[in-house]
Amino acid sequence: MADKVSDKMSDKIFGYLENNEYINAATVAELIDRSPTTARRILRQMVENNILISMGGNKNRIYKKSN
């Protein structure tokens, strides 16, 4: 699998964040129809690229758009 987050996946995440302040890995997994592990990897890449900000501990981690 490519290291780059696909535009289609990121569009779905941003679409969700247009109507919601936060998103979590379980919601991302459902949106993009992938495993929770893949969702966490994608979210981690988006945080590393300063696209999203993560907050909270491992079990309760949530993400929001970076300003």
C-alpha positions as CSV (number, residue, x, y, z in Angstrom):
1,M,0.0,0.0,0.0
2,A,1.3,3.5,-0.8
3,D,2.5,5.8,1.9
4,K,0.4,8.7,0.4
5,V,-3.1,9.1,1.6
6,S,-5.4,9.0,-1.5
7,D,-7.4,12.1,-2.4
8,K,-10.6,10.1,-2.2
9,M,-9.9,9.0,1.4
10,S,-8.8,12.5,2.5
11,D,-11.9,14.0,0.8
12,K,-14.1,11.7,2.8
13,I,-12.4,12.6,6.0
14,F,-12.6,16.3,5.2
15,G,-16.2,16.0,4.2
16,Y,-17.0,14.5,7.6
17,L,-15.0,17.3,9.3
18,E,-17.1,19.9,7.5
19,N,-20.1,18.9,9.7
20,N,-18.3,17.6,12.8
21,E,-15.5,19.2,14.8
22,Y,-13.7,15.9,15.5
23,I,-13.2,12.5,14.0
24,N,-11.8,9.2,15.4
25,A,-10.1,6.2,13.9
26,A,-13.3,4.0,14.1
27,T,-15.3,6.6,12.1
28,V,-12.5,6.9,9.5
29,A,-12.4,3.1,9.1
30,E,-16.1,3.2,8.4
31,L,-15.9,6.1,6.0
32,I,-13.1,4.7,3.9
33,D,-14.2,1.1,4.2
34,R,-10.8,0.0,5.6
35,S,-9.6,-1.7,8.8
36,P,-9.1,0.4,12.0
37,T,-5.3,-0.3,11.7
38,T,-5.3,1.3,8.2
39,A,-7.4,4.2,9.5
40,R,-5.0,4.9,12.3
41,R,-2.0,4.8,9.8
42,I,-3.8,7.3,7.5
43,L,-4.6,9.6,10.4
44,R,-1.0,9.4,11.7
45,Q,0.3,10.3,8.2
46,M,-2.1,13.3,8.1
47,V,-0.9,14.4,11.6
48,E,2.8,14.1,10.4
49,N,1.9,16.2,7.4
50,N,0.3,18.9,9.6
51,I,-3.1,18.3,8.0
52,L,-4.8,17.1,11.3
53,I,-4.1,17.6,15.0
54,S,-4.4,14.7,17.3
55,M,-5.7,15.0,20.9
56,G,-6.1,12.5,23.7
57,G,-4.7,9.1,24.6
58,N,-4.5,6.0,22.5
59,K,-8.0,4.6,23.3
60,N,-9.8,8.0,23.1
61,R,-7.7,9.8,20.5
62,I,-9.6,12.3,18.3
63,Y,-8.5,14.4,15.4
64,K,-9.4,17.8,14.1
65,K,-8.3,20.0,11.2
66,S,-5.1,21.8,11.6
67,N,-5.5,25.6,11.4
